[in-house]
Amino acid sequence: MNNSMVGKGKILAKRTLQIQLTVTVFLSLLFLMFSNAQLSMSFVLGAIINMLPNQVFSFFAFRFAGATKKHLVMKSFSQGSKIKLALTIILFVMAYQLPQLHAVTMLVGFAITMATHTIAIIWLSKRHSTISN
């Protein structure tokens, strides 16, 4: 992984987060307008449970670059994956302790931000490859 790939990865992670945040704010406002604050906050909580571990993983995934640091890149990537999984589990356990939580809405928030993440990466990657060709 060279420095330009790391730079592109960081930019992709940042833009993906921006898209996720936009979708989360929009949908949480819809929940607030057409439902109630409890559902809106449960949705936001699910989104955060998805986005926060993704950002931690991105930090680890794009920390090192260069062929001479191949071992560090793989180790950091592995650490990031493990921390992402552990953090996701911890955040879910903590969320389920909240008395006002609407679990289904939280899971919907989690699923929508996960889908948004995947779709955004595909869309941004195709858009970038079309522009650079």
C-alpha positions as CSV (number, residue, x, y, z in Angstrom):
1,M,0.0,0.0,0.0
2,N,1.7,3.2,-1.1
3,N,1.1,6.7,0.3
4,S,-1.2,7.8,-2.5
5,M,-3.4,4.7,-1.8
6,V,-3.5,5.6,1.9
7,G,-4.4,9.2,1.1
8,K,-7.2,8.0,-1.2
9,G,-8.4,5.6,1.5
10,K,-8.5,8.3,4.1
11,I,-10.5,10.6,1.7
12,L,-12.9,7.7,0.8
13,A,-13.4,7.0,4.6
14,K,-14.1,10.7,5.2
15,R,-16.5,11.1,2.4
16,T,-18.3,7.9,3.3
17,L,-18.7,9.2,6.9
18,Q,-20.1,12.5,5.5
19,I,-22.7,10.6,3.5
20,Q,-23.6,8.4,6.5
21,L,-24.0,11.5,8.7
22,T,-26.2,13.2,6.1
23,V,-28.4,10.2,5.8
24,T,-28.6,9.7,9.6
25,V,-29.5,13.4,10.2
26,F,-32.1,13.3,7.5
27,L,-33.8,10.1,8.7
28,S,-33.6,11.0,12.4
29,L,-35.4,14.2,11.6
30,L,-38.0,12.3,9.7
31,F,-38.4,10.0,12.8
32,L,-38.7,13.1,15.0
33,M,-41.3,14.8,12.7
34,F,-43.5,11.7,12.1
35,S,-43.0,9.8,15.3
36,N,-41.3,10.8,18.5
37,A,-37.9,11.7,20.1
38,Q,-37.5,8.2,21.6
39,L,-37.6,6.6,18.1
40,S,-35.4,9.3,16.7
41,M,-32.8,8.8,19.4
42,S,-32.9,5.0,19.1
43,F,-32.3,5.4,15.3
44,V,-29.3,7.8,16.0
45,L,-27.9,5.4,18.6
46,G,-28.0,2.5,16.0
47,A,-26.2,4.7,13.5
48,I,-23.5,5.7,16.0
49,I,-23.0,2.0,16.9
50,N,-22.2,1.5,13.2
51,M,-20.2,4.6,12.4
52,L,-18.0,4.9,15.5
53,P,-16.3,1.5,15.1
54,N,-16.0,2.1,11.3
55,Q,-14.0,5.3,12.1
56,V,-11.8,3.5,14.6
57,F,-11.1,0.8,12.0
58,S,-10.3,3.5,9.3
59,F,-7.8,5.0,11.7
60,F,-6.0,1.7,12.1
61,A,-6.4,0.6,8.4
62,F,-4.8,3.8,7.0
63,R,-2.1,4.4,9.7
64,F,0.9,3.0,7.7
65,A,1.9,2.9,4.1
66,G,4.7,1.6,1.9
67,A,6.2,-1.7,0.9
68,T,8.7,-1.6,3.7
69,K,5.9,-1.4,6.3
70,K,3.9,-4.3,4.9
71,H,4.1,-6.1,8.2
72,L,2.9,-3.0,10.1
73,V,0.1,-2.5,7.7
74,M,-1.2,-6.0,8.1
75,K,-0.8,-5.9,11.9
76,S,-2.6,-2.6,12.1
77,F,-5.4,-3.8,9.8
78,S,-5.9,-6.9,12.0
79,Q,-5.9,-4.8,15.2
80,G,-8.4,-2.4,13.6
81,S,-10.7,-5.3,12.7
82,K,-10.6,-6.8,16.2
83,I,-11.2,-3.4,17.9
84,K,-14.1,-2.6,15.5
85,L,-15.8,-5.9,16.4
86,A,-15.2,-5.5,20.1
87,L,-16.3,-1.9,20.1
88,T,-19.5,-2.8,18.2
89,I,-20.3,-5.5,20.7
90,I,-19.6,-3.2,23.7
91,L,-21.8,-0.4,22.2
92,F,-24.7,-2.8,21.6
93,V,-24.5,-4.2,25.1
94,M,-24.4,-0.7,26.5
95,A,-27.3,0.4,24.3
96,Y,-29.5,-2.5,25.4
97,Q,-29.1,-1.2,29.0
98,L,-31.0,2.0,28.2
99,P,-34.6,1.9,29.5
100,Q,-36.0,4.2,26.8
101,L,-34.4,2.3,23.9
102,H,-36.6,1.1,21.0
103,A,-34.5,-1.9,19.9
104,V,-36.0,-2.4,16.5
105,T,-35.5,1.3,15.6
106,M,-31.9,1.1,16.8
107,L,-31.2,-2.0,14.6
108,V,-32.8,-0.2,11.7
109,G,-30.4,2.8,12.3
110,F,-27.5,0.3,12.4
111,A,-28.6,-1.5,9.2
112,I,-29.3,1.7,7.2
113,T,-25.9,3.2,8.1
114,M,-24.2,-0.1,7.2
115,A,-26.0,-0.2,3.9
116,T,-25.2,3.5,3.3
117,H,-21.5,2.8,4.1
118,T,-21.4,0.0,1.5
119,I,-23.3,1.9,-1.2
120,A,-21.3,5.0,-0.6
121,I,-18.0,3.2,-1.0
122,I,-19.2,1.6,-4.3
123,W,-20.6,4.8,-5.6
124,L,-17.6,6.9,-4.7
125,S,-15.2,4.3,-6.0
126,K,-17.0,4.1,-9.4
127,R,-17.3,7.9,-9.5
128,H,-13.6,8.3,-8.9
129,S,-12.6,5.7,-11.4
130,T,-14.8,7.3,-14.0
131,I,-13.4,10.7,-13.4
132,S,-9.7,9.5,-13.4
133,N,-10.2,7.5,-16.7
